[in-house]
């Protein structure tokens, strides 16, 4: 006698599709959480190494660092002002383009209104709005021009100050730089992998801060992807619950049985699957191969397109086969 559960699984491929989705989601969660933990460890190692190295250099070069500090503070300020001036220049350029476009639109509406002998209230409203756009664009252009001028002036002043400080503190700057380069030769492998250049003390601090920020962004990226993968996993479980109820209803109507039915055995119930997949499997976490390209291309949303398309095709094919079989039996 045929197994009713096997029959239902064969006639309804949705169950197998969702189980495959469940296993796929669980595998991605394991890989992502492994990479997330790895990124956090790298951040902690980098933070610890940077603190130790910077403190050691600070003690060793305390006098040179103290003397050279005004120069590097001025240099950091000059770099920040230079970047800000570039942004203000882009803002002014965009504001100028917007102002020209607004004036052209305003002139076109004025021309259309003058050529129209009848009183066109819609054109008048458009003219009023375009005039407001021109004024607003003019204000933005003026503000951008003013800010760029102020920032450029501050940058020029800081550059002059920087040049004077460099001439005054050249020996301290060179000493701090040379000592720092010697110590960098003894730095750990992780820093060498990141290709840190041999920098003076203050530039080294900036470089470390940048590396730490990049590592934090990497951690946040993995956290977001882990959450998406877990959401997809939860939704797959919900779809399995729904399928279980649907299959039970069909079986109940077909056989008139009052016994509860599940397409999963007691060992593989929904709750058991949820509990089993809740933790990270050791074998998945110990894998060294991690395909970032495949993972980045994943679409972790309400459904998985490939599987659903395959599911729709199989359902249509099954319906077509059943219709053909029914027709053959009738004949």
N, C-alpha and C positions, 0 to 999 in steps of 0.2 A: 504494500500500500504506500502511496506517495506521501511524503512528509508535507503537511499543510504549510509549515513555515517555509520550507524550500520552495513550494509552489508560489507562495506570496512574494518571496524574494525574487523569483524568476520573472513573475508577471509585473512587478513594480520595481524598476531599476533605480528609482529615486533613493531607496534605502542605501544601496551600495554606493551611489554617488555621494551622498552625504557622509557616509562612513569614510570614504576616501578623502573628502574635504576635511573631516575631523582629524584624520591622521596627518594630512599635509599641514594643517594649521598647527597641530601640536609639534610637528618637527620644526617648523619655522620659529615657533615660540622658544623652543629649546636652543636653537642656534642663536637667535637674537639675544636671549638672556645670557648666553655664554659670552657673546661679543660685548654685551653691556657690562658684564662683570670684568671682562678683560680691559675695557676702556677705563673703568673706574680704578682698577689697579694701576694702570699706566699713569693716570692722573695723580694718584697718591704717591707713586714712585717719583714722578717728575717734580711734584711739589716738595717732597722731602729732600730730593737731591738739590733742588734750586735753593732752598732755605739754607741747607748746610754749606753749599758752595759760596753763596753770597755772604753769609755771616763770616765764613773763614777769610774770604777776601777782604771783607770790611775790617776785620781785626788786623790783618796783615798790612793793609794799605790805608790804614785809618788817616794818617797825616796827608797823604797824597789825595785821597778821596775827599777829605774835608776841604782842601785847597781847590780841587778841581770841580767841586759840586756846583758853584755858581755858573760855570761854563756849561755843564751838561743840563742844568735846569733851564738856562737860556736857550740851549739847543733844542730841548724838548718843546719849549714854548714856540720857538721859531718854526719847528716842523708842524705843530698844531695850527699855527696861524697861516702857514703856507697852504695846508689842506683846506682850511676854512675859506681862504681867499679864492681857491679854485672852485669851491662849491658856490660861493657868492657870484663868481663870474658866470658860471653856468646858469644860475638863477636869473641874473641880469639879462643874459642872452635869451633865455626862454621868455622872460617878461617882455622884452623888446619885440619878439616875434608875435606874442599874444596881443600886444598893443597895436601892431601894424594890422593884424587880421581883424581886430575889432573895429579899427578905423575904416577898413575896406568894406566891411559889412554895413557899417553905419552909412557910409557914402552911397552904397548900392540901394539901401532902403530909402534914403533921401531922394535919390534920382527916380526911383519907382513911384514915390509919393508925389513928386513934382509933375511927372508925366501923367498921373491919374487925375482927371478933372473932377471926378466924384470924390466925396469925402469917404475915405476908406479907414474905418476905425481900427481894423486889424493891423494895417500898415502903420498907423500912428502908434499903436501899442508896441509893435516891433521896433519902431524908431526910438521910442522912449527906453525900451530895454537895451537896445544896442548902444545908446548914448551912455547908459549906466555901465555897460560893459567896458566902453572906452575909458570912462573915468576910473573904473576899478583897475583896469590894466595899466593906466598911467600911474596910479598910486603904487602899484606893485613894482613897476619899473623904476620909479623914483626911489622907493625903499631899497630895492636891490642894488641900485647904483650907489646909494649912500653907504650901505653896509659894506659893499666891496671897497669903496674908497677908504673907509675907516680901518677895515681889516688890512688893506694893503699898506696903509701908513704905519700901523702897529708892526707889521711884518718887517718893513724897512728899518724901523727903529730897533727892533730886536736883532736884526742882522748886523747892524752897526755895533750894538752892544756885544754881540757874539764875537765879532772880529776883534774887538778890544780885549775881551776876556781871554781869547785864544792867545793873543800876543803876551798878555800878562802872566798866564798860567801854563804856558807851553810845557815847562819842565814837569810840572805835576801831572799834566794830562798824559804826557808821553810815558812817565814812570808807571802810572796806574794802568795804562794800556799794555805796556810790556809785561808787567807782573801778571796781569790777567791772562795774557796769551800763554804764558808759561804754565799757569795753573790749568788752563783749558786742555792742555795736552794730557792731563791726568784725569780728565772728566770721564764719566761713565759711558757705557756703550749706547744707552738710549739717546743721550744727547748727541753722540756722534751719528747715530742713525737719522736724527732729525737735521743733520748737516748745519749745526750752529756754527757760525763763523767765529773767529777769534776776535772778540769785541772788547772794548774798554768796559770798566766796571758798570757804569750807568747804562750803557747801551746793552750790556748783558742782562741787566734787570728788565729792561724793556722787552728784550727778546724772550726772556722767560715768561713774562706776563702774557705776551702774545701767544706763546705755545700753550700756556695754561688755559687761556680763553678758547683756543681752538679745540683743546681736549674737552672742555666743558660743552662746547657746541656739539661735539661728536657724541658725548654722553646723552645730551638732550635728544639728539636725532634717534639714537637707539631706543630711548625711553618711549618716544612717540610711536616708533614702529612696533615695539612690544605691545603697547596698548592697542594698536590697530589689529595686530594678530590675535590678541586675546578677545577683542570684540567680535572678530570673525569667527573665532572658535565658539564663543557663547551663542552667537546667532545660529551656527550650525547645530548645536545641541538643541536649541529651541525648535529648529526645523525637524530634527529627528523626533522630538516629543510630539510634534504635530502629526508627523507621518505615522507614528505609532498609533495615535488616536484614530486617524483616518482608516488605517488598515484594520483596526479592531472593529470599527463601525461597518466596514464592508463585509468582514468575516461574520459579524453578528447578523447582518441582514441576509447573507447568503445561506448560512447554516442554521440560523435561529438559535445559536448557542448563547448561553448567558455567562459562560466562563470568560474571564478576562484574557486578553491575548496581547502578546508582545512579540515583535519580530526579533527581539533580542532575548537571549537566554538569561537566566537569573544571574549568571556570572558576569554577563556583559550588559547589565541594565544601564539606563541613562545615568543614574546616580553613581554607579560603579565607574563608568567611563569618565565622568566628571572628576571623580576622586583620583582615579589612576593618572589622568592627564594633568592634574593640578600641579604636580611636582615635576621637577626637571629630571629627566633620565640621565644617568651618569654616562651611558654609552654615547648619547647624543652630544653631551657637553665636552667629551674628550676628543671630538673630531677636530683636526687641524685645518681641514679644507672648508672654506666658507665663501660661497659664490655671491659676492656683493652685487654683481650685475643682475643676476636672476632675482635677487631679493628686492633690489631697487625698482625693478620692473613689475613687481607684483601689484595687483589691484585688490587691496584688502577692503572691500566694501560689503554691501548687503548680500551680494551673491558672487560666485566665481563664474565668470562669463563662459569659459571653455566648457566647464562641467555642465552648466545649465543648458548651453546650446546642444551638447551631446545628449543631455537628458530629454530635451524637447524632441530631438530627432528620434530617439529610441521610443518615446511614448507614441509619437505619430506612427512609427513603423509597426509597433505592437497593435495599435488600433486598426491599422490597415490590414494586418495579417489576420486579426480576429474577424474583421468584416468578410474577408475572402474565405476564411474557413466556414463561417456561418452560411455564406452563399453556396458553398460547395455542398454542405450538408443538406441544405434545403432542396437543392437540385437532385 
